[in-house]
Amino acid sequence: MRNFRRILKAGVFLMLVILINGALDYALYPYTYSKAEMYHMEADKVNQLIVGTSHGKCGIDPAVLDEVMGTKTFNSCQGGEYTIDSYYLVKEADRVHDIKRVIYELDPGYWVTGDGQNGQYISYLKEFPVSGLKLYYWKDKLLDGDFRSTFFPWYFYRNQVKNMGEIIKRKQSDEYKNHSFAPFDSAAQTCRKDGFIKRNRVETEKAPVDPLNLWQDDNLNPRNVEWFEKLYDYCKEQKIQLTVVVTPVPEETCALYPENYKMAYEYLKGYLADKDLIYLNYNLKEDEGYSRGIDDFADQEGHMYGDTAEGFSRCLARDLLCK
């Protein structure tokens, strides 16, 4: 009887922990862009997927690619998306759709850094549908990481206590239920159903580039290379055309750190040379149709305005048709 009571108490305690944790997750973990994006990536017809960083999110316009190439493209790039995330996004998209081409937007700065322990760290993983693939994603990304990100995702948003009412109200709204991108729109950006974020021309101060994110050969993170290799192997096995694109950054930024960019591009040229893929570096080639002047970017780092992205995407689409 005594053992039964102990087991009962332990069960009640565990149930309370689960209920409290669920309540905190609902009240503190906000409606994220990743949630809307994962839904539409799965629900819409897709045969071409863009993965990578925020440069690709604001720089490669799926609608322009589709207009020129006759494809069905979705942009799954996101700030904080590393090669491990890109790998699993491609596998998930290919599980649901018949993916013919993957455009991997490569930001060299992401290859010399590691996953940040913040909300973006688990944003895609949290929204993955329950499956064996999600289990592997969890194992590969979080098994050696902070356990709190696995069992207590609200932990990253614990400073949002004062906004709990607003978060709960958002989750009860039709926008949340319909996976709308509207809550993420602002004067500075418009978020589209195909995953593209159009940066609007508004007057903002263009913050300087953080030198810590610039390339150094001795800072290359082998984990990022390892997961790119897995992405490359998967695409090759599935006969998916893998295209690696380095989007343009302002000429003024390249002029500030010429050695860093030179080292990065020399490494990438050598590393990608013997791989069966298409590699396009738009900081090493001149194209008509878009400008690389600082006034055509929302910041010094290289996030394009919408009209700049349109011109660049047309050049990219034409180049892909020629390959």
C-alpha positions as a Python dict, from the first residue, in 0.01 Angstrom:
ca = {
    (1, 'M'): (0, 0, 0),
    (2, 'R'): (283, 238, 90),
    (3, 'N'): (453, 177, -244),
    (4, 'F'): (126, 236, -425),
    (5, 'R'): (84, 573, -251),
    (6, 'R'): (438, 673, -348),
    (7, 'I'): (373, 579, -709),
    (8, 'L'): (43, 768, -702),
    (9, 'K'): (208, 1079, -558),
    (10, 'A'): (484, 1060, -817),
    (11, 'G'): (224, 1026, -1093),
    (12, 'V'): (25, 1323, -966),
    (13, 'F'): (343, 1531, -939),
    (14, 'L'): (447, 1439, -1293),
    (15, 'M'): (100, 1525, -1423),
    (16, 'L'): (116, 1866, -1253),
    (17, 'V'): (458, 1933, -1407),
    (18, 'I'): (324, 1843, -1752),
    (19, 'L'): (16, 2064, -1709),
    (20, 'I'): (216, 2360, -1579),
    (21, 'N'): (477, 2321, -1852),
    (22, 'G'): (203, 2308, -2117),
    (23, 'A'): (39, 2619, -1974),
    (24, 'L'): (368, 2808, -1973),
    (25, 'D'): (441, 2698, -2329),
    (26, 'Y'): (100, 2825, -2441),
    (27, 'A'): (132, 3155, -2253),
    (28, 'L'): (498, 3238, -2321),
    (29, 'Y'): (599, 3079, -2651),
    (30, 'P'): (478, 3326, -2915),
    (31, 'Y'): (327, 3269, -3257),
    (32, 'T'): (639, 3235, -3471),
    (33, 'Y'): (713, 3288, -3837),
    (34, 'S'): (839, 2928, -3847),
    (35, 'K'): (495, 2794, -3754),
    (36, 'A'): (325, 2971, -4043),
    (37, 'E'): (607, 2883, -4277),
    (38, 'M'): (612, 2510, -4200),
    (39, 'Y'): (237, 2491, -4256),
    (40, 'H'): (249, 2657, -4599),
    (41, 'M'): (560, 2469, -4709),
    (42, 'E'): (370, 2146, -4645),
    (43, 'A'): (29, 2257, -4775),
    (44, 'D'): (130, 2433, -5099),
    (45, 'K'): (256, 2268, -5417),
    (46, 'V'): (636, 2287, -5417),
    (47, 'N'): (902, 2144, -5649),
    (48, 'Q'): (1183, 2391, -5580),
    (49, 'L'): (1299, 2480, -5229),
    (50, 'I'): (1520, 2765, -5113),
    (51, 'V'): (1706, 2713, -4786),
    (52, 'G'): (1966, 2927, -4611),
    (53, 'T'): (1984, 3242, -4402),
    (54, 'S'): (1802, 3573, -4377),
    (55, 'H'): (1999, 3699, -4680),
    (56, 'G'): (1820, 3439, -4891),
    (57, 'K'): (1490, 3511, -4718),
    (58, 'C'): (1500, 3876, -4830),
    (59, 'G'): (1703, 3827, -5148),
    (60, 'I'): (1560, 3536, -5349),
    (61, 'D'): (1203, 3599, -5459),
    (62, 'P'): (1014, 3273, -5534),
    (63, 'A'): (749, 3451, -5741),
    (64, 'V'): (1014, 3583, -5980),
    (65, 'L'): (1179, 3242, -6011),
    (66, 'D'): (842, 3082, -6084),
    (67, 'E'): (755, 3347, -6343),
    (68, 'V'): (1081, 3299, -6533),
    (69, 'M'): (1140, 2926, -6476),
    (70, 'G'): (787, 2784, -6455),
    (71, 'T'): (860, 2630, -6115),
    (72, 'K'): (673, 2610, -5782),
    (73, 'T'): (915, 2757, -5531),
    (74, 'F'): (903, 2803, -5156),
    (75, 'N'): (1155, 3007, -4957),
    (76, 'S'): (1244, 2836, -4627),
    (77, 'C'): (1544, 3054, -4547),
    (78, 'Q'): (1552, 3206, -4200),
    (79, 'G'): (1782, 3392, -3967),
    (80, 'G'): (1947, 3135, -3741),
    (81, 'E'): (1910, 2852, -3994),
    (82, 'Y'): (2228, 2645, -4005),
    (83, 'T'): (2320, 2361, -4238),
    (84, 'I'): (2167, 2100, -4006),
    (85, 'D'): (1834, 2285, -4025),
    (86, 'S'): (1859, 2317, -4404),
    (87, 'Y'): (1928, 1943, -4432),
    (88, 'Y'): (1618, 1847, -4236),
    (89, 'L'): (1399, 2106, -4410),
    (90, 'V'): (1497, 1959, -4746),
    (91, 'K'): (1424, 1605, -4626),
    (92, 'E'): (1085, 1709, -4486),
    (93, 'A'): (989, 1900, -4802),
    (94, 'D'): (1099, 1607, -5018),
    (95, 'R'): (896, 1370, -4800),
    (96, 'V'): (581, 1570, -4872),
    (97, 'H'): (657, 1691, -5224),
    (98, 'D'): (868, 1580, -5520),
    (99, 'I'): (1153, 1831, -5492),
    (100, 'K'): (1349, 1878, -5814),
    (101, 'R'): (1591, 2154, -5711),
    (102, 'V'): (1728, 2288, -5385),
    (103, 'I'): (1878, 2637, -5384),
    (104, 'Y'): (2108, 2664, -5085),
    (105, 'E'): (2187, 3028, -5007),
    (106, 'L'): (2529, 3019, -4846),
    (107, 'D'): (2626, 3299, -4608),
    (108, 'P'): (2996, 3244, -4525),
    (109, 'G'): (2946, 3404, -4183),
    (110, 'Y'): (2722, 3114, -4082),
    (111, 'W'): (3000, 2865, -4154),
    (112, 'V'): (3228, 3020, -3891),
    (113, 'T'): (2969, 3041, -3614),
    (114, 'G'): (2757, 2795, -3416),
    (115, 'D'): (2389, 2760, -3334),
    (116, 'G'): (2278, 3027, -3090),
    (117, 'Q'): (2092, 2920, -2779),
    (118, 'N'): (1782, 3130, -2841),
    (119, 'G'): (1430, 3099, -2974),
    (120, 'Q'): (1550, 3055, -3332),
    (121, 'Y'): (1759, 2758, -3219),
    (122, 'I'): (1452, 2535, -3200),
    (123, 'S'): (1199, 2729, -3408),
    (124, 'Y'): (1185, 2490, -3704),
    (125, 'L'): (1226, 2175, -3495),
    (126, 'K'): (933, 2272, -3273),
    (127, 'E'): (704, 2309, -3576),
    (128, 'F'): (806, 1987, -3751),
    (129, 'P'): (518, 1738, -3776),
    (130, 'V'): (554, 1441, -3544),
    (131, 'S'): (745, 1174, -3733),
    (132, 'G'): (1057, 960, -3726),
    (133, 'L'): (1233, 1239, -3914),
    (134, 'K'): (1158, 1483, -3633),
    (135, 'L'): (1306, 1236, -3383),
    (136, 'Y'): (1629, 1220, -3582),
    (137, 'Y'): (1631, 1601, -3611),
    (138, 'W'): (1591, 1629, -3234),
    (139, 'K'): (1868, 1377, -3171),
    (140, 'D'): (2116, 1542, -3407),
    (141, 'K'): (2044, 1898, -3301),
    (142, 'L'): (1962, 1883, -2931),
    (143, 'L'): (2097, 1565, -2778),
    (144, 'D'): (2424, 1738, -2687),
    (145, 'G'): (2259, 2075, -2629),
    (146, 'D'): (2063, 2240, -2351),
    (147, 'F'): (1788, 1998, -2236),
    (148, 'R'): (1567, 2296, -2148),
    (149, 'S'): (1521, 2370, -2517),
    (150, 'T'): (1373, 2022, -2562),
    (151, 'F'): (1135, 1993, -2269),
    (152, 'F'): (1075, 2360, -2186),
    (153, 'P'): (1068, 2557, -2515),
    (154, 'W'): (908, 2851, -2333),
    (155, 'Y'): (1236, 2890, -2142),
    (156, 'F'): (1378, 3100, -2426),
    (157, 'Y'): (1085, 3341, -2381),
    (158, 'R'): (1074, 3355, -2003),
    (159, 'N'): (1121, 3732, -2019),
    (160, 'Q'): (785, 3761, -2198),
    (161, 'V'): (579, 3728, -1880),
    (162, 'K'): (447, 4083, -1918),
    (163, 'N'): (325, 3994, -2269),
    (164, 'M'): (142, 3674, -2174),
    (165, 'G'): (-201, 3827, -2231),
    (166, 'E'): (-108, 3943, -2581),
    (167, 'I'): (47, 3604, -2669),
    (168, 'I'): (-263, 3415, -2552),
    (169, 'K'): (-491, 3653, -2742),
    (170, 'R'): (-285, 3602, -3059),
    (171, 'K'): (-314, 3224, -3025),
    (172, 'Q'): (-691, 3252, -3003),
    (173, 'S'): (-713, 3467, -3317),
    (174, 'D'): (-818, 3361, -3668),
    (175, 'E'): (-475, 3469, -3794),
    (176, 'Y'): (-313, 3207, -3573),
    (177, 'K'): (-564, 2938, -3665),
    (178, 'N'): (-521, 3014, -4037),
    (179, 'H'): (-139, 3029, -4018),
    (180, 'S'): (-137, 3386, -4145),
    (181, 'F'): (182, 3583, -4207),
    (182, 'A'): (2, 3913, -4143),
    (183, 'P'): (116, 3946, -3778),
    (184, 'F'): (476, 3967, -3901),
    (185, 'D'): (415, 4255, -4141),
    (186, 'S'): (533, 4605, -4055),
    (187, 'A'): (627, 4929, -4224),
    (188, 'A'): (973, 4779, -4288),
    (189, 'Q'): (864, 4444, -4433),
    (190, 'T'): (587, 4246, -4600),
    (191, 'C'): (572, 3869, -4545),
    (192, 'R'): (438, 3653, -4824),
    (193, 'K'): (274, 3312, -4834),
    (194, 'D'): (561, 3168, -5042),
    (195, 'G'): (807, 3237, -4758),
    (196, 'F'): (960, 3553, -4904),
    (197, 'I'): (1005, 3865, -4692),
    (198, 'K'): (996, 4184, -4895),
    (199, 'R'): (1196, 4458, -4727),
    (200, 'N'): (1034, 4797, -4784),
    (201, 'R'): (1226, 5117, -4839),
    (202, 'V'): (1191, 5297, -4508),
    (203, 'E'): (1436, 5534, -4349),
    (204, 'T'): (1644, 5338, -4098),
    (205, 'E'): (1998, 5366, -3971),
    (206, 'K'): (2218, 5107, -4141),
    (207, 'A'): (2407, 4945, -3856),
    (208, 'P'): (2768, 4842, -3923),
    (209, 'V'): (2857, 4479, -3986),
    (210, 'D'): (2965, 4286, -3679),
    (211, 'P'): (3324, 4178, -3756),
    (212, 'L'): (3277, 3867, -3537),
    (213, 'N'): (3056, 3716, -3810),
    (214, 'L'): (3313, 3765, -4084),
    (215, 'W'): (3517, 3482, -4226),
    (216, 'Q'): (3840, 3360, -4072),
    (217, 'D'): (3991, 3035, -4202),
    (218, 'D'): (4082, 2916, -3853),
    (219, 'N'): (3724, 2975, -3731),
    (220, 'L'): (3558, 2740, -3980),
    (221, 'N'): (3301, 2535, -3786),
    (222, 'P'): (3338, 2169, -3895),
    (223, 'R'): (2982, 2092, -3784),
    (224, 'N'): (2845, 2324, -4051),
    (225, 'V'): (3060, 2157, -4318),
    (226, 'E'): (2954, 1812, -4194),
    (227, 'W'): (2584, 1889, -4237),
    (228, 'F'): (2636, 2051, -4574),
    (229, 'E'): (2803, 1727, -4683),
    (230, 'K'): (2494, 1538, -4566),
    (231, 'L'): (2273, 1776, -4763),
    (232, 'Y'): (2490, 1730, -5070),
    (233, 'D'): (2483, 1351, -5038),
    (234, 'Y'): (2105, 1345, -4988),
    (235, 'C'): (2042, 1559, -5297),
    (236, 'K'): (2275, 1344, -5503),
    (237, 'E'): (2107, 1021, -5387),
    (238, 'Q'): (1758, 1160, -5458),
    (239, 'K'): (1864, 1314, -5792),
    (240, 'I'): (1780, 1664, -5669),
    (241, 'Q'): (1973, 1943, -5840),
    (242, 'L'): (2163, 2124, -5565),
    (243, 'T'): (2252, 2485, -5640),
    (244, 'V'): (2471, 2691, -5408),
    (245, 'V'): (2418, 3067, -5426),
    (246, 'V'): (2611, 3343, -5250),
    (247, 'T'): (2382, 3645, -5268),
    (248, 'P'): (2531, 3989, -5329),
    (249, 'V'): (2627, 4217, -5043),
    (250, 'P'): (2688, 4591, -5074),
    (251, 'E'): (3010, 4687, -5249),
    (252, 'E'): (3079, 4923, -4958),
    (253, 'T'): (3071, 4631, -4713),
    (254, 'C'): (3307, 4421, -4922),
    (255, 'A'): (3543, 4719, -4934),
    (256, 'L'): (3545, 4738, -4552),
    (257, 'Y'): (3660, 4377, -4507),
    (258, 'P'): (3826, 4273, -4836),
    (259, 'E'): (4055, 4009, -4684),
    (260, 'N'): (3771, 3834, -4501),
    (261, 'Y'): (3560, 3807, -4814),
    (262, 'K'): (3860, 3703, -5025),
    (263, 'M'): (3946, 3420, -4783),
    (264, 'A'): (3584, 3305, -4773),
    (265, 'Y'): (3542, 3296, -5150),
    (266, 'E'): (3877, 3125, -5208),
    (267, 'Y'): (3782, 2855, -4960),
    (268, 'L'): (3438, 2802, -5114),
    (269, 'K'): (3580, 2787, -5466),
    (270, 'G'): (3824, 2516, -5365),
    (271, 'Y'): (3580, 2324, -5147),
    (272, 'L'): (3298, 2317, -5402),
    (273, 'A'): (3515, 2267, -5711),
    (274, 'D'): (3494, 1886, -5727),
    (275, 'K'): (3127, 1859, -5631),
    (276, 'D'): (2852, 1789, -5881),
    (277, 'L'): (2650, 2103, -5818),
    (278, 'I'): (2595, 2454, -5950),
    (279, 'Y'): (2785, 2727, -5764),
    (280, 'L'): (2699, 3092, -5827),
    (281, 'N'): (2874, 3367, -5631),
    (282, 'Y'): (2716, 3702, -5716),
    (283, 'N'): (2986, 3900, -5541),
    (284, 'L'): (3234, 3779, -5803),
    (285, 'K'): (3028, 3849, -6114),
    (286, 'E'): (2872, 4156, -6266),
    (287, 'D'): (2507, 4146, -6368),
    (288, 'E'): (2265, 4396, -6508),
    (289, 'G'): (1927, 4430, -6346),
    (290, 'Y'): (2020, 4509, -5988),
    (291, 'S'): (2259, 4730, -5796),
    (292, 'R'): (2511, 4643, -5526),
    (293, 'G'): (2520, 4994, -5389),
    (294, 'I'): (2445, 5040, -5019),
    (295, 'D'): (2130, 5239, -5100),
    (296, 'D'): (1970, 4925, -5247),
    (297, 'F'): (2008, 4727, -4925),
    (298, 'A'): (1824, 4763, -4596),
    (299, 'D'): (2150, 4734, -4403),
    (300, 'Q'): (2526, 4706, -4449),
    (301, 'E'): (2514, 4331, -4394),
    (302, 'G'): (2333, 4268, -4721),
    (303, 'H'): (1955, 4227, -4673),
    (304, 'M'): (1807, 4349, -5001),
    (305, 'Y'): (1514, 4577, -5049),
    (306, 'G'): (1225, 4416, -5235),
    (307, 'D'): (1295, 4582, -5569),
    (308, 'T'): (1664, 4491, -5548),
    (309, 'A'): (1564, 4130, -5475),
    (310, 'E'): (1333, 4128, -5775),
    (311, 'G'): (1611, 4237, -6010),
    (312, 'F'): (1859, 3994, -5858),
    (313, 'S'): (1611, 3704, -5868),
    (314, 'R'): (1553, 3759, -6239),
    (315, 'C'): (1928, 3735, -6300),
    (316, 'L'): (1944, 3420, -6087),
    (317, 'A'): (1651, 3261, -6270),
    (318, 'R'): (1807, 3331, -6610),
    (319, 'D'): (2139, 3186, -6495),
    (320, 'L'): (1968, 2871, -6369),
    (321, 'L'): (1788, 2824, -6699),
    (322, 'C'): (2126, 2833, -6874),
    (323, 'K'): (2278, 2564, -6649),
}
